[in-house]
Amino acid sequence: MAFIRHILYFRYWMWQKKTYIVAGLLLGNLFFLTLIAKSQSDQFLDIYLEPSVVKSTEVFDLGFYQILKKKKKANEIKVVNKSNQETIFSFYNTRSNSYFTNPKFFKSSVESQPVILMVDVHSSHSLGQQVFLIKENEVIHSGFIEFAADDYNFSSLSLYSHFEMKEDNIVITFEDIDIIDLVNEEIIKGSSLRYEIQEGIIKRVMN
């Protein structure tokens, strides 16, 4: 009888051990998947929108909103309500001898997060980026990033930008390329440049 009890105890111990191992694996996988989901939700991904053209105006469809920009050398960006075509936000470029081009959109998988719009201010080369936040009920002009990529044609820095949500702020970082500080007329590394959008306003953060 003692021998049988030992066998039964051993089987019960093995069953418990397997249960703990399976439970541990399940919890580990759940934690790992949670980290992945959180990482994905924190990121703003570049979304490409193919504009339709209506009477020389490019129309970018964001669902509830539409972004309107003239096809060539536009100096104004408009955000309109798609259902009634009412203009809810308009921004005019006042920089001399320059115009808007190449709007880029960045969106999080979290619906409550705003869509980030970067619009290149251009002349013969990029003069910097106007940054806007498009939320459900408002559009915020966050500010201006006065840098350009030091590539073959001084192109828009939006091509090398990354956005991430950290706590209540949107953090903007850049790839490790040479970029031009258009204010101080010097070249710095993109990895040394960092901005945060705090309460809708863009601010440079020194590393």
Backbone as a ProteinNet text record, in pm:
[ID]
protein_1_A
[PRIMARY]
MAFIRHILYFRYWMWQKKTYIVAGLLLGNLFFLTLIAKSQSDQFLDIYLEPSVVKSTEVFDLGFYQILKKKKKANEIKVVNKSNQETIFSFYNTRSNSYFTNPKFFKSSVESQPVILMVDVHSSHSLGQQVFLIKENEVIHSGFIEFAADDYNFSSLSLYSHFEMKEDNIVITFEDIDIIDLVNEEIIKGSSLRYEIQEGIIKRVMN
[TERTIARY]
82.7	0	86.9	195.1	284	343.1	376.6	433.7	333.5	204.9	99.7	80.2	86	70.6	182.7	306	419	399.1	346.9	321.3	215.4	107.1	-0.7	48.8	131.6	185.7	276.3	360.4	451	373.1	266.2	183.6	117.3	67.6	4.1	105.3	229.9	335.5	371.2	378.9	408	296.2	171.8	56.8	60.2	91.8	102.9	214.8	329	444.2	410	341.8	301.1	204.2	112.7	15.5	85.9	185.3	258.8	337.2	396.3	474.6	384.6	269.4	174.9	123.8	88.4	39.8	146.9	272.6	382.1	402.4	393.2	408.3	297	173.5	59.9	74.4	114.1	131.4	246.3	354.1	467.2	429.3	354.7	309.8	216.6	127.6	34	108.5	210.5	290.7	365.8	422.4	495.9	405	284.7	190.7	142.4	128	87.6	194	322.4	432.6	433.1	409.8	406.1	292.4	172.7	56.2	80.8	141.9	169.6	270	374.8	476.2	415	325.9	263.2	170.9	99	2.7	72.1	197.1	270.7	327.2	338.5	401.4	299.7	346.6	267.8	330.8	255.3	309.5	278	369.9	352.4	242.9	137.2	31	30.1	27.9	28.4	-114.9	-147.9	-280.3	-265.6	-328.9	-327.9	-431.7	-389.2	-487.4	-569	-694.2	-773.1	-754.3	-774.9	-753.5	-886.3	-928	-1052.9	-1019.9	-1030.1	-1003.7	-868.1	-763.7	-624.7	-596.8	-692.5	-673.6	-656.4	-552.4	-532	-617.1	-688.9	-777.2	-730	-689.6	-645.8	-757.3	-804.3	-921.1	-877.3	-918	-889.9	-1014.6	-1116.5	-1239.9	-1335.8	-1329.9	-1418.1	-1374.7	-1242.8	-1187.5	-1128.6	-1114.4	-1037.4	-935	-815.5	-710.4	-702.1	-711.8	-710.6	-583.4	-519.3	-398.9	-392.9	-355.8	-339.7	-232.1	-251.3	-159.5	-19.6	-9.4	120.5	139	252.8	294.3	182.6	130.1	23	78.8	8.7	46.3	-56.8	-154.2	-258.2	-296.1	-313.8	-365.4	-499.7	-600.1	-732.3	-773.1	-840.1	-902.8	-1053	-1126.2	-1270.6	-1344.8	-1465.7	-1557.2	-1606.6	-1583.3	-1615.1	-1764.9	-1847.4	-1991.8	-2055.3	-2006.3	-2069.7	-1972.5	-1844.3	-1740.2	-1716.2	-1749.7	-1724.3	-1578	-1509.5	-1370.2	-1363.5	-1292.6	-1280.6	-1142.4	-1047.3	-913.6	-844.7	-773.5	-699.2	-566.6	-459.2	-327.6	-259	-213.3	-152.3	-2.3	74.7	220	263.8	328.9	370.6	519.4	589.5	732.7	751.6	833.6	847.8	913.3	868.5	925.1	922.7	820.9	810	665.2	645	511.2	506.8	384.8	366.7	376.9	437.8	440.9	449.2	423.6	447.2	392.8	263.1	210.9	227.9	268.4	281.4	198.4	138	46.9	101.7	87.7	131.5	16.1	-12.9	-130.6	-97.2	-152.4	-139.5	-253.1	-232.8	-340.2	-447	-416.9	-512.9	-599.1	-728	-817	-823.7	-801.4	-812.1	-693.4	-584.3	-467	-489.1	-431.2	-449.9	-372.6	-414.1	-333.8	-232.8	-107.2	-2.4	18.8	13.9	35.8	162	257.9	376.7	369.8	386.5	380.6	514.2	577.2	706	687.9	767.1	773.4	893.2	868	968	989.2	1113	1142	1219.6	1349	1430.8	1474.3	1452.3	1482.3	1392.4	1394	1310.4	1357.3	1261.1	1289.7	1243.2	1189.5	1141.1	1001.2	947.2	819	720.9	600.8	490.9	425.3	396.4	341.4	203.1	107.2	-30.3	-79.4	-166.9	-237.2	-383.8	-434.7	-574.6	-649.1	-736.3	-815	-959.1	-1043.2	-1182.1	-1255.1	-1228.7	-1305.7	-1221.4	-1093.2	-1010.6	-885.2	-825.3	-697.1	-603.3	-485.6	-389	-263.6	-223.5	-93.3	10	92.9	186.3	311.5	355.4	474.7	554.4	678.8	763.3	896.9	940.7	1071.9	1162.3	1261.3	1342.7	1471.6	1451.7	1562.7	1527.1	1629	1609.2	1712.4	1680.7	1774.8	1890.1	2011.4	2128	2152.9	2055.4	2071.8	2094.3	2070	2105.1	2027.8	1909.7	1835.8	1774.9	1837.7	1788.8	1638.8	1600.5	1458.7	1395.4	1266	1184.5	1231.8	1239.8	1280.4	1172.8	1051	942.8	973.7	1060.3	1098.5	1180.6	1236.5	1326.2	1276.8	1147.5	1090.4	1018.7	1023.1	952.9	879.9	758.2	674.9	636.8	638.8	602.2	533.5	429.3	357.2	426.8	468.9	527.6	455.6	381.9	294.1	196.6	199.1	103	164.3	289.3	358.7	388.8	393.8	436.6	583.2	666.9	811.3	846.5	923.1	967	1117.4	1160.2	1302.4	1330	1457.6	1496.1	1605.4	1611	1712.5	1852	1951.7	2089.4	2152.9	2100.6	2153.6	2204.3	2274.9	2314.1	2193.2	2165.3	2056.7	2109.1	2040.1	2084.6	2003.6	2073	2011.4	2003.6	1882.7	1866	1877.9	1868	1882.3	2029.3	2103.4	2244.9	2338.6	2280.1	2356.3	2471.7	2435.5	2533.6	2470.8	2555.3	2509.2	2524.9	2417.9	2420.9	2368.9	2382.1	2329.8	2182	2103.4	1961	1932.8	2018.3	1997.3	2013.5	2076.4	2095	1978.2	1883.9	1771.2	1646.4	1577.6	1458.8	1359.4	1233.6	1125.6	1019.2	942	823	705.3	590.2	466.9	397.7	401.6	346.4	224.9	109.6	-17.6	-38.4	-3.1	-28.1	81.8	180.3	284.8	416.9	484.8	611.7	727	813.1	927.2	1050.3	1161	1286.5	1337	1380.1	1433.3	1580.8	1665	1809	1847.1	1922.3	1967.5	2077.7
-120.7	0	126.8	120.3	238	266.2	156	170.9	238.9	198.3	257.2	404.1	434.4	574.8	660.3	604.4	678.3	704.1	603.2	619.5	725.8	719.2	817.9	958.6	970.8	1101.8	1156.1	1062.9	1104.3	1153.5	1080.9	1122.3	1256	1277.7	1405.7	1520.1	1489.7	1591.8	1628.9	1526.6	1551.8	1631.8	1599.8	1672	1818.7	1842.3	1980.4	2054.6	1987	2048.9	2088.1	1995.2	2025.5	2142.7	2145	2254.6	2388.1	2390.3	2514.3	2556.9	2457.3	2489.2	2547.4	2482.1	2530.6	2669.5	2687.8	2818.3	2925.1	2887.8	2982.4	3020.5	2919.7	2948.3	3038.4	3009.7	3091.9	3235.9	3252.1	3387.3	3458.8	3383.9	3443.9	3492	3408.3	3446.7	3565.5	3565.9	3677.5	3806.3	3801	3918.8	3966.6	3871.6	3905.2	3970.1	3912.1	3968.2	4105.6	4123.7	4255.2	4359.3	4319.6	4412.2	4448.7	4349.1	4376.3	4470.8	4443.7	4528.5	4670.2	4682.8	4816	4888.4	4815.3	4876.1	4924.6	4841.5	4880.7	5000.3	5002.5	5110.2	5242.5	5236	5358.2	5423.9	5348.5	5397.8	5465.9	5571.2	5633.9	5591.7	5521.3	5470.3	5564.7	5571.8	5652.4	5588.8	5665.9	5614.2	5693.6	5621.3	5687.5	5708.7	5832.5	5864.6	5913.8	5844.6	5885.8	5995.7	6116.8	6225.1	6212.1	6252.9	6274.8	6420.8	6452	6589	6644.6	6755.4	6822.2	6967.1	7000.3	7137.1	7187.2	7112.7	7143.5	7142.9	7094.1	7083.9	6937	6907.7	6772.9	6754.1	6644.3	6614.2	6484	6492.8	6376	6337.5	6214.7	6170.7	6103.4	6163.1	6105.9	6048.5	6022.1	5968.2	6080.2	6126.5	6235.1	6368.3	6383.5	6507.1	6485.5	6596.1	6598.8	6711.6	6685.2	6786.2	6835.6	6968.5	7027.7	7109.2	7087.2	7160.9	7173.9	7291.8	7309.9	7214.9	7167.1	7068	7124.6	7251.7	7312.6	7438.2	7446.1	7564.8	7620.4	7534.3	7575	7654	7758.8	7836.1	7824.6	7736.9	7721.2	7573.6	7533.4	7399.8	7417.7	7342.5	7349.2	7211.9	7211.6	7090	7113.3	7027.3	7046.5	6925.5	6951.7	6846.2	6775	6645.6	6571.9	6570.9	6569.5	6556	6681.3	6801.4	6924.7	7021.5	6979.1	7059.7	7194.1	7202	7323	7325.9	7438.9	7454.2	7471.5	7380.8	7390.9	7440.4	7439.5	7488	7527.4	7639.4	7685.2	7744.4	7709.2	7761.4	7811.8	7936.9	8000.7	8014.4	7978	7988.1	8131.6	8192.3	8332.2	8345.9	8234.6	8242.4	8280.9	8379.5	8433.3	8332	8334.9	8250.3	8101.6	8058.5	7917.9	7873.5	7742.9	7687.7	7550.6	7501.7	7371.3	7259.9	7151.8	7033.3	6908.5	6795.1	6664.4	6649	6660.3	6630.9	6483.2	6455.1	6317.2	6298.2	6181.6	6152.1	6035.9	6048.4	5943.5	5912.4	5783.8	5744.9	5629.7	5637.9	5530.5	5430.1	5307.6	5208.6	5238.8	5330.2	5371.7	5484.2	5459.3	5554.9	5689.9	5690.4	5816.6	5909.4	5856.2	5939.1	6021.1	6141.4	6225.9	6173.5	6215.3	6195.5	6309.9	6276	6377.6	6409.5	6537	6583.8	6668.3	6629.6	6711	6761.6	6891.8	6952.4	7021.3	6982.1	7039.4	7180.2	7274.3	7410.3	7413.7	7445.4	7422.4	7547.3	7563	7659.2	7578.8	7603.8	7515.1	7391.8	7396	7283.8	7296.4	7197.4	7201	7311.1	7385.9	7490.7	7450.1	7328.5	7282.2	7222.9	7188	7117.4	7187.9	7215	7255.3	7127.4	7126	7006.5	7037.5	6950.4	6966.6	6838.2	6853.4	6740.2	6748.6	6640.8	6637.6	6541.2	6598	6516.3	6513	6444.2	6427.4	6560.6	6649.7	6774.1	6899.7	6884.8	7004.4	6974.1	7080.8	7073.8	7171.6	7125.5	7207.9	7225.9	7351.6	7377.7	7372.1	7265.6	7244.2	7329	7356.8	7438.1	7402.1	7450.8	7441.5	7379.2	7281.2	7219.4	7271.1	7352.8	7422.8	7345.5	7223.8	7137.9	7071.8	7029.9	6956.1	6845.1	6742.9	6632.6	6675.5	6639.9	6671.1	6554.5	6531	6426.4	6489.9	6416.4	6464.8	6588.8	6614.8	6735.6	6810.3	6798.9	6868.6	6844.4	6719.7	6683.8	6696.7	6669.3	6685	6592.1	6647.5	6568.3	6467.6	6487.2	6393.1	6252	6240.3	6109.2	6029.4	6096.9	6032.7	6051.3	6080	6110	5988.7	5978.3	5872.2	5933.5	5886.4	5940.3	5827.9	5861.5	5762.7	5832.4	5768.5	5822.2	5777.8	5872.4	5839.8	5921.6	5849.3	5912	6003.2	6132.9	6221.9	6301.1	6273.4	6350.7	6265.4	6330.4	6264.4	6299.7	6197.2	6215.7	6199.6	6294.1	6289.5	6268.2	6159.8	6133.7	6117.5	6114.9	6113.1	6009.6	5961.5	5862.3	5923.6	5836.3	5882.5	5919	6029.5	6081.7	6223.3	6279.9	6420.7	6507.4	6602.3	6697.1	6839.4	6930.7	7069.9	7152.5	7215.9	7314.8	7444.4	7477.7	7591.4	7725.8	7725.8	7849.9	7882.7	7782.2	7804.2	7769	7720.6	7686.3	7590.9	7479.8	7377.4	7240	7139.8	7002.5	6927.2	6857.7	6776.4	6637.1	6544.4	6410.3	6405.4	6336.5	6325.9	6261.5	6167.8	6099.6	6192.5	6309.4	6405.4	6503	6495.3	6589	6520.4	6588.5	6529.8	6640.7	6614.2	6706.8	6632.2	6707.5	6653.4	6746.5	6688.4	6766.2	6756.6	6866.7	6872.4	6964.1	6906.1	6980.3	7048	6977.4	7026.7	7113.2	7153.8	7245.5	7171.2	7190.9	7122.9	7198.3	7121.8	7181.1	7095.6	7161.3	7085.8	7044.2	6920	6866.2	6836	6893.3	6872.9	6739.5	6657.8	6526.9	6543.8
0	0	0	78.1	82.5	-54.9	-126.7	-261.8	-355.1	-345.7	-429.8	-395.8	-263.8	-222.3	-280.3	-281.8	-337.9	-486.7	-557.9	-701.2	-725.7	-647.6	-663.1	-630	-525.1	-487.7	-597.2	-653.8	-760.7	-883.1	-919.1	-1033	-1006	-882.7	-846.7	-854.1	-805.7	-809.7	-954.2	-1042.7	-1182.5	-1248.8	-1214.3	-1270.3	-1229	-1099.6	-1051.6	-1123.5	-1141.8	-1206.9	-1349.8	-1422.5	-1559.5	-1562.6	-1465	-1458.1	-1440	-1348.2	-1324.3	-1447.9	-1516.9	-1637.3	-1745.2	-1767.6	-1869	-1832.9	-1704.2	-1659.3	-1678.4	-1646.5	-1663.6	-1808.4	-1896.5	-2039.8	-2090.2	-2044.8	-2088	-2039.9	-1911.8	-1857.5	-1927.4	-1955.3	-2024.9	-2163.5	-2235.8	-2370.4	-2365.6	-2264.4	-2250.3	-2223.5	-2135.1	-2104.2	-2228	-2303.6	-2425.4	-2529.2	-2547.8	-2643.9	-2599.8	-2467.4	-2415.1	-2445.3	-2427.8	-2458.9	-2606	-2693.6	-2837.1	-2870.6	-2815	-2843.4	-2795.3	-2674.1	-2620.8	-2708.8	-2752.4	-2837.9	-2968.7	-3026.8	-3151.6	-3131.3	-3019.9	-2997.7	-2969.2	-2918.4	-2887.4	-3012.3	-3120.3	-3241.7	-3334.2	-3400.7	-3507.6	-3639.3	-3721.5	-3846.3	-3961.4	-4054	-4174.5	-4259.5	-4288.9	-4374.9	-4505.3	-4615.5	-4745.1	-4791.6	-4824.8	-4877	-5020.1	-5111.4	-5252.2	-5270.7	-5307.1	-5319.5	-5447	-5436.5	-5557.8	-5596.9	-5724.2	-5771.9	-5821	-5758.6	-5796	-5831	-5959	-6004.6	-5954.4	-5982.7	-5948.6	-5797.7	-5718.6	-5574	-5534.9	-5457.6	-5405.8	-5280.9	-5275.6	-5163	-5098.5	-4971.4	-4895.5	-4798.9	-4808.7	-4732.2	-4602.2	-4488.4	-4357.1	-4291.4	-4370.2	-4314.5	-4278.8	-4154	-4110.6	-4171.8	-4191.6	-4245.1	-4383.6	-4456.5	-4579.5	-4570.5	-4622.2	-4627.1	-4770.8	-4788.7	-4922.2	-4943.3	-5057.3	-5093.1	-5244.3	-5292.9	-5436	-5487.9	-5608.3	-5663.8	-5685.2	-5723.1	-5749	-5664.7	-5598.5	-5522.8	-5435.1	-5350.4	-5258.7	-5141.6	-5103.4	-4985.5	-4873.6	-4891.7	-4790.1	-4778	-4654.6	-4622.4	-4553.5	-4598.8	-4537.2	-4486.3	-4372.8	-4321.4	-4323.7	-4393	-4407.4	-4353.3	-4307	-4266.5	-4391.9	-4399.1	-4520.7	-4550.5	-4446.5	-4467.8	-4526.1	-4486.4	-4534.3	-4602.8	-4615.9	-4680.9	-4611.6	-4485.5	-4408.1	-4364.4	-4386	-4344.7	-4193.5	-4127.9	-3982.3	-3940.1	-4034.5	-4003.3	-4133	-4128.3	-4246.1	-4200.6	-4268.6	-4232.8	-4358.1	-4352.4	-4469.4	-4447.4	-4548.3	-4542.9	-4570.2	-4472.3	-4486.9	-4518.6	-4530.6	-4561.2	-4707.6	-4731.7	-4866.7	-4960.7	-5086.8	-5192.4	-5157.6	-5083.3	-5048.3	-5059.7	-5058.3	-5072.7	-5005	-4984.4	-4922.3	-5024.9	-4984.4	-5069.8	-4982.4	-5041.5	-4979.5	-4836.8	-4814.7	-4681.4	-4648.3	-4524.1	-4478.6	-4351.8	-4340.1	-4230.3	-4147.6	-4016.2	-3923.9	-3829.4	-3812.3	-3735	-3641.6	-3519.4	-3422	-3441.6	-3390.6	-3394	-3289.1	-3197.5	-3095.3	-3152.2	-3163	-3229.9	-3159.8	-3028.4	-2954.2	-2978.6	-3035.4	-3062.6	-3189.9	-3195.4	-3314.4	-3435.1	-3551.6	-3672.2	-3678.1	-3704	-3714.4	-3861.8	-3893.3	-4030.4	-4033.9	-4118.9	-4143.5	-4286.6	-4302	-4435	-4461.6	-4570.2	-4606.4	-4660.9	-4607.5	-4662.7	-4755.8	-4880.6	-4985.6	-5070.1	-5116.4	-5224.4	-5327.4	-5340.9	-5423.2	-5344.3	-5212.2	-5123	-5000.2	-4915.7	-4795.6	-4699.9	-4647.7	-4548.5	-4408.5	-4397	-4267.5	-4276.9	-4159.6	-4152.5	-4060.4	-4112.9	-4026.3	-3972.8	-3843.2	-3778.9	-3723.1	-3754.4	-3709.5	-3642.9	-3544.3	-3483.8	-3525.4	-3580.7	-3624.3	-3533.6	-3448.5	-3356.5	-3405.1	-3327.9	-3370.2	-3378.2	-3284.1	-3279.5	-3298.6	-3327.5	-3342.4	-3422.9	-3475.8	-3544.6	-3474.8	-3439	-3365.7	-3450.1	-3468.2	-3530	-3419	-3418.6	-3307.8	-3319.2	-3442.4	-3456.9	-3580.2	-3583.4	-3702.5	-3665.7	-3745.9	-3728.8	-3839.8	-3802	-3902	-3931.3	-3982.7	-4021.9	-4154.9	-4229	-4353.6	-4361.5	-4439.7	-4457.1	-4548.4	-4509.2	-4592.3	-4688	-4776	-4875.6	-5012.4	-5116.8	-5251.5	-5293.8	-5233.6	-5274.3	-5155.4	-5036.8	-4916.9	-4898.5	-4888.4	-4888.6	-4750.8	-4748.1	-4628.1	-4516.2	-4395.4	-4279.3	-4239.3	-4289.9	-4257.9	-4307.9	-4408	-4460.9	-4360.8	-4261.4	-4165.1	-4021.2	-4005.2	-3873.8	-3815.5	-3681.6	-3609.9	-3490.3	-3467.7	-3360.6	-3264.3	-3135.8	-3034.2	-2918.1	-2864	-2749.4	-2622.2	-2538.4	-2409.2	-2303	-2217	-2119	-2192.7	-2166.9	-2232.1	-2346.7	-2380	-2483	-2605.7	-2721.4	-2844.6	-2866.3	-2872.2	-2888.6	-3036.3	-3088.6	-3228.8	-3231.2	-3295.6	-3314.3	-3463.7	-3498.9	-3639.5	-3662.7	-3784.1	-3818.5	-3812.2	-3800	-3781.5	-3916.1	-3971	-4096.5	-4070.5	-4166.7	-4156.8	-4187.6	-4099	-4122.9	-4106.8	-4171.2	-4173.6	-4075.2	-3982.5	-3894.2	-3974.8	-4020.6	-4111	-4039.7	-3908.1	-3832	-3810.9	-3763.8	-3731.5	-3846.7	-3956.8	-4076.2	-4043.9	-3983.1	-3952.7	-3971.9	-3983.5	-4002.1	-3871.5	-3830.2	-3710.2	-3745	-3652.2	-3670.3	-3630.1	-3711.9	-3682.5	-3548.3	-3506	-3378	-3258.2	-3278.8	-3169.3	-3157.2	-3252.1	-3253.7	-3199.4	-3110	-3046.2	-3013.7	-3043.5	-3009.1	-2929	-2853.5	-2788.7	-2815.8	-2838.7	-2848.5	-2713.9	-2640.2	-2505.1	-2505.2	-2471.6	-2472	-2607.3	-2713.2	-2848.5	-2907	-2826.2	-2872.6	-2884.4	-2996.6	-3021.2	-2954.7	-2887.1	-2817.3	-2840.8	-2865.1	-2880.4	-2743	-2733.7	-2607.9	-2630.7	-2547.6	-2561.7	-2501	-2575.8	-2526.4	-2423.1
[MASK]
+++++++++++++++++++++++++++++++++++++++++++++++++++++++++++++++++++++++++++++++++++++++++++++++++++++++++++++++++++++++++++++++++++++++++++++++++++++++++++++++++++++++++++++++++++++++++++++++++++++++++++++++

